[in-house]
Amino acid sequence: MCAVSVTIGSITLGDFEVPEEINFGGRQRLIIQHLIGGGRAISAVGADDADIVFSGIFTGADAVDRAQFLDLSRALGDVIPFVWDKFFYLVIISEFSAEYRQPNLIPFTIKLSVVSDPTAIFATTAVSLVSLVDSDLAVAGEFCGGTGVSLAGLSGTSDVEFLSVQSLISASILQFGSALDESLSRVANTNDPGIGGGAILQMADSSGRLAALTAMNGYVNRAAKNMAGALP
C-alpha cells in the first residue's frame, strides 16, 4: 500500500509510516420491535462508522516532531481530516501510542473515531458535477474562520479563481506548519515554564488552523477537479 498517499491532519505519511491496510465500514443502527405472534419491525436509524485503527513507523529527522504533533492532536481532541485514496473522513484521534526507540525510529499505533464521512452522501444520491462543486465549496467555507483564507466570490465557473485560492491555502499551510515546528522546538529546548506554556498555546492554535486549512484544501481541490469535468 506504499504507493497510496495517506494524510492525517497536516501530516502526510510516507515509506514505513504508511500502513499495509486500513479498515473502513461499520454498522447500521437498527431499532428492532418484536411483535406479538413472532414477527418484528425493523427501522434503520443511521450509520455507525467503526473506529479506524492502524500502525506504522515514523522515520527520518522529523520523526519525533511528527509523532508529537499527532499526540498533541489527540490531547486537544481536534477534528482533523483523514484522507487516503478515494476515502475522506473527518476524525478525532481517540487513541495514539508510540515507542521512542531512536530519534528517527518511532513505531506508532493510532485509533481514529469518525466524526463524519462527507463523501457518503454521494454514494446514494445522483447529483451533477455542478452540484458537487457547490456542495464542496459550501463545506469548505465552514473552515474559513481563523485560517485567513476567504472563499467569498469563488464559484464553479473560473479555474483562475480556483488556482488563486489553492495557492493561498498552500501558502497558509506552510506558514502555520512553520509556526508549529517553531513552537515544538521551543518546547523541546526550554526549561522556562512561561516560555514553554506560551509555546504549547501556540502549538494548539497552529494545530487547529492547520487542521482547518487541510480540510478546506481537500474540499477545494475536489471541487476544482469536478469543475474541470463540468465545464465545456
N, C-alpha and C positions, 0 to 999 in steps of 0.2 A: 504493500500500500504506500510505499515511499514516494511514488510519483504523484500522489494526491496532496494538494495543499490543505493544511489544517490550521485554522486560526481560532484562538481563544482570546476574546477582547482584542488587544493590540499586539498579542504575541502570536507570531507565525511559527509553527513547528517545522523542523527540518531534520533530515537524516534519522538518527536513532530516536529522536523525540516523537516522530510520527508513529502512532500505534499500528500494530498489524491488523487490528479490527476495531470497529466502533459499532456498538449496538444502537439500535433505534427501534421505535414502536411503543407499545404499551397495551392498554386495555380500554374497553368501552365500559363506562359506568352504567350499570343496569339497576332498575328498580323492579323487583320480581314480586308479584302479588299472587299468592296461591289461592285459587278459587275453590268454592265448595264443589265437590264432585271430582276433584283431581286435576282440573285444568289450571292454567295460570296465565296471567297477563304480564308481559314484559315491556318496559319502557326504557328506551335508550336515552340517557340524560347527558351524554358528553364524553369526550375522550379524556383519558387519564394517562398522560405520557410517562413512560418508565424513565428512571434516572439513567443517565449515560455515564458509564464507568470505563476508564481505560488507563493504561500505564505507558510510560516512556522513559527516556533517559535524557536529561538536559546535558549538553556537551558544549565545549567552546569556552572562550574567555568570559562570556557574559552569562554562563550557566547559573551562577548564584543570583544575579540580578533578576533573571527571568523566573527562577523559582520563587524568589521573594515577592515579585510582582503578583504572581498567582495566589500566593499565600495571603498577601495584603488584600486582594480582591475577595478572597474567602472571608477574611475577618470583617471587611466592610459590608459584605452582603450585596455587592454591586450586581446589577442586572447587566450582563455583557453579551455580545453576540458570539455564537459558536458556529463556525462555517466549515464545511468540507464538501468537496464535490458539488452535488446539487442540493445539499442539505443546509438549511439555515434556521437556527433556533436562537431565541433569547433565553439565557440561562443564568442561574446563580450557582456559584461554586459551593456546594454543600459540604464537601469534604476534600481536603488536599493534604497529602503526606509526602514527604521527601526524605531521602537519606543523603547526607553530605559525606561523600567518600573522598573526593578530591575537589579542588576548586573548579575543575572543568568536567566533573563526572558526578551527576546528581540524579539518581533514579527517582521517579515520582509516580504516584497514583492519584487520580482525580475523579471526583464524582460530581456530575452536573445535574441539577434539578431544572427541568424545563419549565420556564415561565410561560412561553408561548411558541407556537410554530407558525410564523407568519405565512409560510407557503402552503399550509394545509388547505386553506380556502380554495386555492387554485386547482386542487386535485378533484374537487367535486362540483365546481362551478365553471361553466363555459363562459369566458369573458374575452373580449377583444384585446389585442395588444395595447390599444389606446387606453382602455380601461385599466389594464395592468400598470401602465406608466403613471396614470393619475393616482391610482391606489398607492403605488410605491412612493411617489412624491409626497402624498399626504402623510404616510407613516414616517418618512424621512424628516418631514417638517417638525414632527413631535420631538426630535432630538436636537433641535436648533438651540434651545435655551442653554446659555453658558458656553457654547462652543465658539462663538464669534463668527459663525457661518450662517448666512441667511439664504433661504431658498425663495424669497419673495420674487415673484415675476417669472420664475422658472416654469417652463411648460414643455409639453411633449412635441414641440414643433421646431426647435432650434438646437442643432448639435453644437453650435458655437457656445451657447449659454451653458450647455452641459459640460463642455470642456473647461470653461472658466470656473464653474463650481467645483468640478472634480479636482482641478489644480489647487484651489483654495483649501479644500478638505485635506488633500495630501500635505500641503504646507503646514496646516494646523496640527495634523497628526505628528509630523516631525517636530514641531515646536513643543508640544506638550510631552512628546516622548523624550526629548532632550531635558525638559524640566523634571520629568520623573527620574531620569538617570542621575541628574544632579542631586536631587533630594535623596535618592538611595545612597549616593556616595557620601553625602553629608552625614546621614545616619550612621553609616559604617565607619566613619573616620572622626567622630567626635565623642567626647565623654561629657560634654556640656548638656545638661538636661534641657536648658532653654533652646539651644540650637537644635538638639535632637527632636524636641517636641514640635518646634516650628517646621522642621523638615518632614515630619510624619504628617502634619496637617497639609503641607504642600503635596506630599505623595498622594494623599487621599483625594485632593482636588484634581490633580493631574490625571489620576487613575479614572475618576468619574468622567472627566472631559474626554479622555481617550476612548473610553467605552462608548460614549455617545457619538463621537466622531466616527468610530469604526462601524457602528450600526448604521449611521447615516450614510456612510460610504457604500456599504453593501446595497442599500436600497437605491441610492442614486445610480450606482454602476449598473444594477439590473434594469432600472428604468431606461438608462441610456441604450442598453442592448435591445430592449423591447421597442424603443422608439425607432432605432435603426431599422428594425423589421417592419414597423408600421408605416414609415414614411415611403412615399412612392419614389 
